[in-house]
């Protein structure tokens, strides 16, 4: 019997409840980007939960060290409130967290398969942001995660463009039940603002079909106006293309 809930938090943030285990992925629960990086990047969504109220987190998975994914104003309060929570990420993320005072015992480098419990395992997937880059320890600078809970497979892409290596890395894990894939495409206007961008909606749909996705949750479309993709636009393309998966914007549970 599976017992799970997948809850979007905005941008690419999620809370996963898998049986009794609570996992957060890339929680952006502050206004750090506007306050510290770019004053024009105000939140379009309210903070769904104050990070200092998160007292039940077991793990936080982080895909890369950009502020809207690795946000110290979200992660530090979670570390304090969830006293046994461990933080998983690629080397650049772990090094950043060490500089912020995170203890070694609470940090896990995402270079190998990670067993979270008897029936939950995390696998590391490279991401192309905008290209795949390896670091000195043969890890990747930017990553995604495949999380296997019994026979349920969840894929969080982080930030990535589409390329054969990313597709093939996910395909090695068989068909994906729930995929979180970014849809804020690379384009001229975004590059002029210093925004890398990810896949287009059509590319994300193609990717979802290539990895056998049952349910797709689009990400990276709802937080900042410079990255915005309208929900109506995503739904329109979905209804026109009629892909072989369910499109979901809200929580999923079983």
C-alpha positions in Angstrom: 0.0 0.0 0.0 1.4 3.4 -1.0 0.9 6.4 1.1 2.1 9.6 -0.5 1.3 13.3 -1.1 3.1 15.6 -3.5 2.5 19.3 -2.9 3.8 22.2 -5.1 5.2 25.2 -3.2 5.7 27.5 -6.2 8.7 28.0 -8.5 10.2 24.5 -8.5 9.6 23.9 -4.8 7.8 20.8 -3.5 6.9 19.0 -0.3 6.7 15.2 -0.6 5.2 13.0 2.0 6.2 9.4 1.3 4.8 7.2 4.0 6.0 8.9 7.1 9.0 10.6 5.5 8.8 14.3 4.8 11.0 15.6 1.9 11.3 19.2 0.6 12.8 19.9 -2.8 14.2 23.4 -3.6 11.9 25.3 -1.2 11.8 29.0 -2.0 9.9 30.4 1.0 11.1 33.9 1.2 11.6 37.0 -0.9 15.4 36.7 -1.1 15.7 37.1 -4.9 14.1 40.5 -4.8 15.8 41.6 -1.6 19.3 40.4 -2.5 19.7 39.9 -6.2 17.2 41.9 -8.3 14.6 44.3 -7.0 12.3 43.7 -10.0 11.9 40.0 -9.1 9.0 40.2 -6.6 7.0 37.1 -5.8 3.8 36.5 -7.8 2.7 33.9 -5.2 2.5 34.3 -1.5 4.8 32.2 0.7 2.9 29.0 1.2 4.4 28.2 4.6 6.9 30.1 6.7 10.1 28.1 6.8 10.5 28.5 10.6 7.2 26.6 10.9 8.6 23.6 9.1 9.4 21.3 12.1 8.8 17.9 10.5 11.3 17.9 7.6 13.4 14.8 7.3 15.4 15.7 4.2 15.7 18.8 1.9 16.9 18.0 -1.6 18.5 20.9 -3.5 19.2 20.8 -7.3 21.7 23.7 -7.6 23.0 26.8 -5.9 20.9 29.5 -7.5 19.0 31.5 -4.9 15.5 30.5 -6.0 16.6 26.9 -5.4 19.2 27.1 -2.6 17.8 30.0 -0.6 19.5 30.6 2.8 16.5 32.5 4.1 14.4 29.3 3.6 17.1 26.7 4.5 18.5 28.2 7.7 15.1 28.4 9.4 14.3 24.8 8.3 17.6 23.7 9.7 16.7 25.3 13.1 13.1 24.2 13.2 13.6 20.6 11.9 16.5 19.6 14.2 17.2 16.2 12.6 16.7 17.3 9.0 19.6 16.5 6.5 20.3 18.5 3.4 21.3 16.9 0.1 22.8 18.6 -2.9 25.7 18.8 -5.4 29.1 19.9 -4.3 28.5 23.6 -4.9 25.4 23.5 -2.8 27.1 21.6 0.1 30.0 24.1 0.0 27.6 27.0 0.2 25.7 25.4 3.1 29.0 24.8 5.0 29.8 28.5 4.6 26.4 29.3 6.1 27.3 27.2 9.2 25.6 23.9 8.4 27.2 21.0 10.3 28.9 18.3 8.3 26.6 15.6 9.9 23.6 17.3 8.4 25.0 17.5 4.8 24.9 14.7 2.1 26.7 15.2 -1.2 24.6 14.1 -4.1 27.3 12.1 -5.9 25.9 8.6 -5.5 22.7 6.6 -4.8 21.2 7.7 -1.5 19.1 5.4 0.6 16.6 7.4 2.7 14.7 4.5 4.2 14.1 0.8 3.6 11.7 1.6 0.7 12.8 5.1 -0.4 15.9 5.6 -2.6 17.2 8.8 -4.4 19.1 8.6 -7.7 21.0 11.6 -9.1 20.2 12.8 -12.6 22.4 15.4 -14.5 20.7 18.6 -15.6 21.8 20.9 -18.4 21.6 24.4 -17.1 22.3 25.4 -19.7 24.8 22.6 -20.3 25.8 19.6 -18.3 28.9 20.4 -16.3 30.9 18.0 -14.1 33.0 19.1 -11.2 36.4 18.0 -9.9 34.8 15.0 -8.1 32.9 13.8 -11.1 29.6 15.0 -9.7 27.5 17.5 -11.6 27.1 21.2 -10.9 23.3 21.1 -11.5 21.2 18.0 -11.0 17.7 16.5 -10.8 16.5 13.6 -8.7 14.6 10.3 -9.3 13.0 9.3 -6.1 11.8 5.7 -5.8 9.2 4.8 -3.1 8.3 1.1 -3.5 6.9 1.0 -7.1 6.3 4.7 -7.3 8.9 6.8 -9.3 9.0 10.6 -9.0 11.3 12.8 -11.1 12.2 16.3 -10.2 14.2 17.9 -13.0 15.4 21.0 -11.2 16.5 23.5 -13.9 17.4 21.9 -17.2 17.3 22.2 -20.9 16.5 19.2 -23.0 19.3 17.0 -24.4 19.9 13.3 -25.1 22.0 12.7 -21.9 19.3 14.0 -19.6 16.6 12.0 -21.4 18.7 8.8 -21.3 19.6 9.2 -17.7 16.0 9.3 -16.7 15.0 6.5 -19.0 17.4 4.2 -17.2 14.9 4.2 -14.3 11.9 3.0 -16.3 8.6 4.8 -16.7 8.1 7.8 -14.4 4.8 8.1 -12.5 5.1 11.8 -11.5 7.4 14.3 -13.2 8.1 17.9 -12.3 9.6 19.6 -15.3 10.4 23.3 -16.0 8.6 25.2 -18.8 10.2 28.6 -18.7 11.9 28.4 -22.1 15.2 29.9 -23.1 14.6 33.0 -25.3 16.1 36.3 -26.4 14.2 38.4 -23.9 15.2 36.3 -20.9 18.8 36.1 -21.9 18.8 39.9 -22.1 17.8 39.9 -18.4 20.5 37.3 -17.5 17.9 34.5 -17.2 19.2 31.2 -18.4 15.7 29.6 -19.0 14.8 26.0 -19.5 12.5 24.0 -21.8 9.6 25.3 -23.7 6.2 23.9 -22.9 6.4 21.7 -26.0 9.8 20.4 -25.1 8.6 19.6 -21.6 5.7 17.7 -23.0 8.0 15.8 -25.4 10.4 15.0 -22.5 7.5 13.8 -20.4 6.4 11.4 -23.1 9.9 10.1 -23.7 10.3 9.1 -20.0 6.8 7.5 -19.9 5.3 10.0 -17.5 1.9 9.3 -16.1 1.4 12.7 -14.5 3.3 16.0 -15.3 3.5 18.9 -12.9 4.9 22.0 -14.8 7.4 24.0 -12.8 9.3 27.4 -13.0 6.3 29.2 -14.5 4.5 30.9 -11.6 6.8 32.8 -9.3 8.4 35.8 -11.2 6.9 37.8 -14.1 10.2 37.6 -16.1 9.9 33.8 -16.1 6.1 33.6 -16.2 4.2 31.2 -18.4 0.4 31.5 -18.2 -1.5 28.5 -17.0 -3.9 29.0 -19.8 -1.0 28.8 -22.3 0.1 25.5 -20.8 -3.4 24.1 -20.9 -4.0 25.2 -24.4 -0.9 23.4 -25.8 -1.8 20.3 -23.7 -5.4 20.3 -25.1 -4.1 20.8 -28.7 -1.3 18.1 -28.5 -3.3 15.6 -26.4 -0.1 13.9 -25.0 -0.2 10.6 -23.1 -0.1 11.9 -19.6 -2.2 13.8 -17.1 -1.4 17.5 -16.6 -1.5 18.6 -12.9 -1.0 21.9 -11.1 -2.2 21.0 -7.6 -1.3 18.4 -5.0 -1.4 14.7 -5.8 -2.0 12.2 -3.1 -2.8 8.5 -2.6 
